[in-house]
Amino acid sequence: MKHYRNPGEAIGDLNRAAVRRWFREHLCGTQRECAEALGLSIMAVGRHVKDIRADWRDQSK
């Protein structure tokens, strides 16, 4: 189990997982649609998408 430094970090991980899952289920969805569906801001979804893409790049090496 991962240890979080603060509650915000744990919430961020949960939100990132939700964003990843949403895009897996809605392949042509937009960040705006994802934000509305999950109750997040568009900026938050954008940050999570950026992190998810960075993870993909790291895994492909």
Buried (B, 14 or more C-beta within 10 A) or exposed (E): EEEEEEEEEEEBEEBBEBBBEBBEEEEEEEBEBBBEBBEBEBEBBBBBBEBBEEEEEEEEE
